[in-house]
Every structure is written in C-alpha cells, then in structure tokens.
C-alpha cells in the first residue's frame, strides 16, 4: 500500500467518525440536559493498528508516524443555559451534579430534571420509565392529595397536603462523580458511572421551575459539520488522485 494512500484513508476515516459525533450533537440540540460530545484525535503511533485491521502495519510503515486515530469521544459537561418553565416538578441542576434515577433494576444518573408523577404517586422522569431516587436510594413518593411541592436549592423536597402548611418530605439523591471520565452515556439522557460517586458537591444547586437546555450550539455544530465534510471530501479526492497516479505509473511500465 502506498503511504500516501494510507494517510488519506486514515484522514477520511477520522473525519467520518467526527461527522457521526457532530450529527448526534445536532440531533440533540433541543434535548433537555443533553451534553455535547467531542471527537478527540491523536497522531498515529508507529504500532497503532491500521484502519481496524487485526494485523500490525507492514514493516515498511512501522517506522512512519502521521495520520489520525480516534483517541476518545469525550463529553463536555459544561452547564447549559436555563429555561423558565414555571412547573414545580421541573428542576435545573447547576454545577457538577446529577439526579439519581432507577428503572427498578439499575441506577443511572441524569441532568434531565423534567419530572412528573406516575399512577403510584412516584416522582418519575418525563418519559415515565425512570423513578427519581432520594438520598437514601429510595423512590420519591408523594402522598395522596398533595397540592403543592417545593424543592429548595439543596434538593430538599417539601409538600403541602390539602393546601395545608408545607412540611419536609425527603432529600433528592443528588450526587457528583469522583471522575467524570468514568461516566458512560446510555441513551435517553442517562449515564452510568464506572467509578464511585459522592453526595453533591458544595457548588451544586437546584433551581425549581427551570430546566437545563442542551449545551449544543446548533450554528457552531453546523459550521463544524461543513468543515468536517470538506475535509472528508478532500481526503477522498487525495486517495483518488494517488490511485490514478499509481495506475498511470503501472501503465507506463514496459511489458515483457
């Protein structure tokens, strides 16, 4: 394989992977609490695998560096803008905190604070598939005839039954992962942590009646998509030119 062809193929593959990441970001530009991803690349090391092949690079390429390989898809956990909904079951989390939720078997973390009540009076995510947990890991359940709900900036839940005086009920299960790099996206705005989590850090705050919007900036992502598409096309064109040049060279050789 010509080294130039290999570099062009590596470049096209890298830009294709970046396009996938950007497309997913744009698709979630209006998803509550979504955190955008970034494709992080590094220069190919001499002993990296080529384009997913199981074999080492040919000997004549082992002494070369250059080209790109995907190092990781990192998540940007910066806070997104807040929107005022006025609903007492909506909360926005500011700072490095997450809500703990459960499907009854596994626990997950989420920044999506759009909540509602199911038929059992349990506080659940808007889709209704995940129950919101308190600090003890137990689903938050509101008593029948609850007429008002108040959630403080620390996540303390108070309620009023039949329009009577507000009384404390429970504390939302707010946590902060010790290592954000150990968080893995599970879809539907959920994360699992492959490392330990601590009670919410001191700079974590809850705002009732608000939701955190997606951290994706559509205009910026579209510009990146255009840039990446052009880079992808340029790499394909370079591979095409080199292939044509090789064909001309072989065609010019004298035949025995």
C-alpha positions as CSV (number, residue, x, y, z in Angstrom):
1,X,0.0,0.0,0.0
2,X,1.3,3.5,-0.8
3,X,2.0,5.5,2.3
4,X,0.1,8.5,0.8
5,X,-3.0,6.4,0.2
6,X,-2.8,5.1,3.7
7,X,-2.7,8.6,5.2
8,X,-5.6,9.7,3.0
9,X,-7.7,6.7,4.1
10,X,-6.8,7.5,7.8
11,X,-7.9,11.1,7.3
12,X,-11.2,10.1,5.7
13,X,-11.9,7.6,8.4
14,X,-11.2,10.2,11.1
15,X,-13.4,12.8,9.5
16,X,-16.2,10.2,9.1
17,X,-16.1,9.5,12.9
18,X,-16.1,13.2,13.7
19,X,-19.2,13.6,11.4
20,X,-21.0,10.9,13.4
21,X,-20.3,12.7,16.7
22,X,-21.4,16.1,15.3
23,X,-24.6,14.7,13.8
24,X,-25.6,13.2,17.1
25,X,-25.0,16.6,18.8
26,X,-27.2,18.4,16.3
27,X,-29.9,15.7,16.7
28,X,-30.0,16.5,20.4
29,X,-29.9,20.3,20.2
30,X,-33.3,20.5,21.8
31,X,-32.9,17.6,24.3
32,X,-33.2,18.8,27.9
33,X,-29.9,18.5,29.8
34,X,-28.0,16.9,26.9
35,X,-24.2,17.2,27.0
36,X,-22.4,17.5,23.7
37,X,-19.6,15.1,22.7
38,X,-16.3,15.9,21.2
39,X,-14.2,13.6,19.0
40,X,-10.6,13.7,20.2
41,X,-7.9,12.5,17.8
42,X,-4.2,12.0,18.2
43,X,-1.3,11.4,15.8
44,X,-1.0,7.8,14.9
45,X,1.8,6.0,16.7
46,X,4.0,3.6,14.8
47,X,2.5,0.5,16.4
48,X,-1.2,1.5,16.1
49,X,-3.4,-0.8,14.1
50,X,-4.3,0.4,10.6
51,X,-8.0,1.1,9.9
52,X,-9.2,-1.5,12.3
53,X,-7.1,-4.4,10.8
54,X,-6.1,-7.1,13.2
55,X,-2.5,-7.2,11.9
56,X,0.3,-4.9,12.5
57,X,1.2,-2.4,9.9
58,X,3.5,-3.6,7.1
59,X,7.1,-3.4,8.1
60,X,7.9,-0.5,5.8
61,X,5.2,1.6,7.5
62,X,6.2,0.8,11.1
63,X,8.9,3.5,11.0
64,X,6.5,6.2,9.9
65,X,4.2,8.3,12.0
66,X,1.4,10.7,10.9
67,X,-2.2,10.2,10.2
68,X,-5.0,10.3,12.8
69,X,-6.6,7.8,15.0
70,X,-9.6,8.4,17.3
71,X,-8.4,8.7,20.9
72,X,-11.7,9.1,22.6
73,X,-15.2,10.6,22.4
74,X,-15.2,13.0,25.3
75,X,-18.3,14.6,26.8
76,X,-18.4,18.3,27.6
77,X,-20.1,18.6,31.0
78,X,-20.3,22.4,31.0
79,X,-23.6,23.8,32.2
80,X,-26.2,24.5,29.6
81,X,-28.5,27.6,29.6
82,X,-31.6,27.5,31.8
83,X,-35.2,28.0,30.6
84,X,-38.0,29.1,32.9
85,X,-40.9,26.6,32.8
86,X,-42.8,27.6,35.9
87,X,-43.6,24.0,36.7
88,X,-43.0,22.9,40.3
89,X,-41.9,19.5,39.1
90,X,-39.2,20.8,36.9
91,X,-35.7,21.4,38.2
92,X,-32.4,22.5,36.7
93,X,-29.1,21.4,38.3
94,X,-26.2,23.9,38.2
95,X,-22.7,22.8,38.9
96,X,-21.3,19.3,38.7
97,X,-24.3,17.4,39.9
98,X,-26.7,14.7,38.8
99,X,-30.0,13.2,39.8
100,X,-30.1,9.5,40.7
101,X,-32.8,7.6,38.9
102,X,-33.7,3.9,38.6
103,X,-35.7,1.6,36.4
104,X,-36.2,-0.8,39.3
105,X,-33.1,-2.8,38.5
106,X,-30.2,-0.5,37.8
107,X,-29.4,3.0,38.9
108,X,-28.5,5.8,36.5
109,X,-27.5,9.5,36.6
110,X,-29.2,12.2,34.6
111,X,-29.2,16.0,34.3
112,X,-32.7,16.0,32.8
113,X,-34.9,17.5,35.6
114,X,-38.2,17.3,33.7
115,X,-40.3,15.2,36.1
116,X,-43.9,14.1,36.6
117,X,-46.0,11.8,38.8
118,X,-47.0,8.2,37.9
119,X,-50.1,6.4,39.0
120,X,-48.5,5.4,42.3
121,X,-47.6,9.0,43.2
122,X,-43.9,8.3,42.4
123,X,-41.7,11.1,41.0
124,X,-40.5,9.9,37.6
125,X,-38.7,11.3,34.6
126,X,-40.9,12.8,32.0
127,X,-41.0,9.6,29.9
128,X,-42.2,7.8,33.0
129,X,-39.6,5.0,32.7
130,X,-37.2,6.1,35.5
131,X,-38.1,6.7,39.1
132,X,-36.4,9.6,40.8
133,X,-34.5,8.5,44.0
134,X,-33.9,10.3,47.2
135,X,-30.6,10.5,49.1
136,X,-31.2,7.0,50.6
137,X,-31.7,5.4,47.2
138,X,-35.5,5.0,47.6
139,X,-38.0,6.3,45.0
140,X,-39.5,9.6,45.9
141,X,-43.3,9.1,46.5
142,X,-45.7,12.0,47.2
143,X,-48.7,11.4,49.5
144,X,-52.2,11.4,48.0
145,X,-53.9,14.8,47.8
146,X,-50.6,16.6,47.6
147,X,-51.4,20.1,46.4
148,X,-48.0,21.8,46.3
149,X,-44.4,20.8,46.0
150,X,-41.4,22.9,46.9
151,X,-37.8,22.0,46.1
152,X,-35.0,24.0,47.7
153,X,-31.7,24.9,46.1
154,X,-30.1,22.0,48.1
155,X,-32.7,19.5,46.7
156,X,-34.8,19.3,49.9
157,X,-38.4,18.4,49.0
158,X,-41.3,19.8,51.0
159,X,-45.0,19.3,50.3
160,X,-48.4,20.6,51.2
161,X,-51.4,18.2,51.5
162,X,-54.8,19.7,51.0
163,X,-53.4,23.2,50.9
164,X,-52.1,22.9,54.4
165,X,-48.7,24.1,55.8
166,X,-45.6,22.9,53.9
167,X,-43.8,20.1,55.6
168,X,-40.4,18.4,54.8
169,X,-40.7,15.1,52.8
170,X,-37.3,14.0,51.6
171,X,-34.0,14.9,50.0
172,X,-33.3,14.4,46.3
173,X,-30.5,12.0,45.5
174,X,-28.0,14.5,44.1
175,X,-24.5,13.2,43.5
176,X,-21.2,14.2,42.0
177,X,-19.0,11.6,40.3
178,X,-15.4,11.4,41.5
179,X,-14.2,11.0,37.9
180,X,-16.3,12.4,35.1
181,X,-14.2,10.4,32.6
182,X,-15.8,7.2,34.1
183,X,-19.3,8.3,33.0
184,X,-20.7,6.4,30.1
185,X,-23.8,7.6,28.1
186,X,-26.6,5.0,28.0
187,X,-29.0,6.9,25.7
188,X,-32.2,8.7,26.8
189,X,-30.1,11.3,28.6
190,X,-28.9,8.7,31.1
191,X,-25.3,8.0,32.3
192,X,-23.8,5.1,34.3
193,X,-20.8,5.7,36.4
194,X,-18.0,3.1,36.4
195,X,-16.4,4.8,39.4
196,X,-17.6,6.0,42.8
197,X,-20.0,8.9,43.3
198,X,-20.2,11.3,46.3
199,X,-23.0,13.4,47.7
200,X,-23.4,16.5,45.6
201,X,-20.5,18.9,45.8
202,X,-21.0,22.3,47.6
203,X,-21.3,24.2,44.3
204,X,-24.2,22.1,43.1
205,X,-27.5,23.9,43.3
206,X,-31.1,23.2,42.3
207,X,-33.5,25.7,40.6
208,X,-37.1,24.7,40.8
209,X,-39.3,25.8,37.9
210,X,-36.4,25.7,35.4
211,X,-34.9,23.2,33.0
212,X,-31.3,23.0,31.7
213,X,-31.3,23.2,28.0
214,X,-28.9,21.2,25.7
215,X,-25.4,22.5,25.7
216,X,-25.3,22.1,21.9
217,X,-24.9,25.3,19.9
218,X,-26.6,24.4,16.6
219,X,-24.9,27.1,14.5
220,X,-21.4,26.2,15.8
221,X,-22.1,22.5,15.2
222,X,-23.3,23.1,11.6
223,X,-20.2,25.1,10.8
224,X,-18.1,22.2,12.2
225,X,-20.1,19.8,10.1
226,X,-19.4,21.8,6.9
227,X,-15.7,22.0,7.8
228,X,-15.5,18.3,8.5
229,X,-17.4,17.3,5.4
230,X,-15.0,19.3,3.3
231,X,-12.0,17.7,5.0
232,X,-13.6,14.2,4.4
233,X,-14.1,15.0,0.7
234,X,-10.5,16.3,0.4
235,X,-9.1,13.1,1.8
236,X,-11.2,11.0,-0.6
237,X,-10.0,13.2,-3.6
238,X,-6.4,12.8,-2.5
239,X,-6.8,9.0,-2.4
240,X,-8.4,9.1,-5.8
241,X,-5.6,11.1,-7.3
242,X,-3.0,8.8,-5.8
243,X,-4.8,5.8,-7.1
244,X,-4.9,7.3,-10.6
245,X,-1.3,8.3,-10.5
246,X,-0.3,4.7,-9.5
247,X,-2.4,3.4,-12.4
248,X,-0.6,5.7,-14.9
249,X,2.7,4.7,-13.5
250,X,2.0,1.0,-13.8
251,X,0.5,1.5,-17.3
252,X,3.7,3.2,-18.4
253,X,6.0,0.3,-17.4
254,X,7.4,-1.7,-20.2
255,X,5.8,-5.1,-20.6
256,X,7.9,-8.1,-21.1
